[in-house]
């Protein structure tokens, strides 16, 4: 009778040996041969009348090995289902000499597999986490900048005769030259649009009064500064920190001038930027806009706090892994085969992902965090309405429920929505267990923190 023997071969790494007696697979082998005899189409013989000896000679070796492997797989997974060891991925087969399997001399066989075991661990105590919630205070300057941006976006483009305003848009042709303005053969030639205020103060002053057709020669680092220089360098195809390229000369020819006339602050404008809110005065617009900006930065603050929580739990939760097993699994058990070197390079990030999966799964299970069918439907409905939000859908929304029902039949869509919701619930629970310090920072400081950590 078949059996499975388990032995430890390393840290969180066990070996399972499936032992087969010939009585475990021979009946199935004989039965399969008889089935082939009844169905095989071989020239010279009527269907179902092919001699068993010929079937065995022609197909026996393949059927023999298939039935042995089928028996092994059956015993292996019966053992795993009954014993329920906490394992990573699927068992990895250890090398077996298949040439020893001879249908003419049935014998007892052994097949060995390797399993990696999940570690025992304790999640780092959340009440010990030293965290900071970084809050952004909404200023009048931020409100003014946003109103100006909306006025420009909804404004009307005009074509002034000359440069006369820092908001002028210059459509220009950049041509790489020497310091005397002679075009360099094979050099860069590119059209671009540049706001006057992107130039240095001195260059802005020199450009005042210029018109379409005017041109001049300049050096990049004498004409643009800071992030504007980096932006222009990249637009022209250079690395943003290329000091040598920053000293190159270019001829700038003004092709066309433009200026956006800002939209007038009136009820028509208010209703366009905030439809349905019945805003009638600039004061109401400012108040609404301030709330919107605050909601945005509050959400960014929460995202950054969640990033701290993620790192705290990942870094402070101690956990061991069957590293060598997992590296071998990375080589052969994933969707794509990898070399030993590729598996070694991928392992640190892979082990972090495994660690976070174990931590989050335990938090979800122990705290009974769930996402119900109705929650999935409501989330999908919200996402659909957000997607179509800018369109005039009319009053008849009877189509929406049937649309959501179709989405619920899409496994990928359901899985993606579930993951978003369960992640929100997970971090909502974790946040409720901590008491972060409060600190006011600028919008730029918070943005820089987010750029440094994205998960």
Secondary structure, DSSP 8 states (H G I E B T S, - for coil): --EEEEEEEETTEEEEEEEE-HHHHHHHHHHHHHHHHHH---TTS-TT---HHHHHHHHHHHHHHHHHHHHHHHHHHHHHHHH---EEEEEEE----GGG--TTS---EEEEEEEEE--------GGG---EEEEE---HHHHHHHHHHHHHHTSEEE--SB--STT-EEEEEEEEE-TTS-B-TT--EEEEEEEGGGS-HHHHHHHTT-BTT-EEEEEHHHH--HHHHHHHHHHTTS-TT-HHHHT-EEEEEEEEEEEEE----SHHHHHHHSTTS---SHHHHHHHHHHHHHHHHHHHHHHHHHHHHHHHHHHHS-----HHHHHHHHHHTSSS---HHHHHHHHHHHHHHHHHHHHHHHHHHHTT----HHHHHHHHHHHHHHHTTTS---S--THHHHHHHHHTT-HHHHHHHHHHHHHHHHHHHHHHT---EEEEE-HHHHHHHHHH---
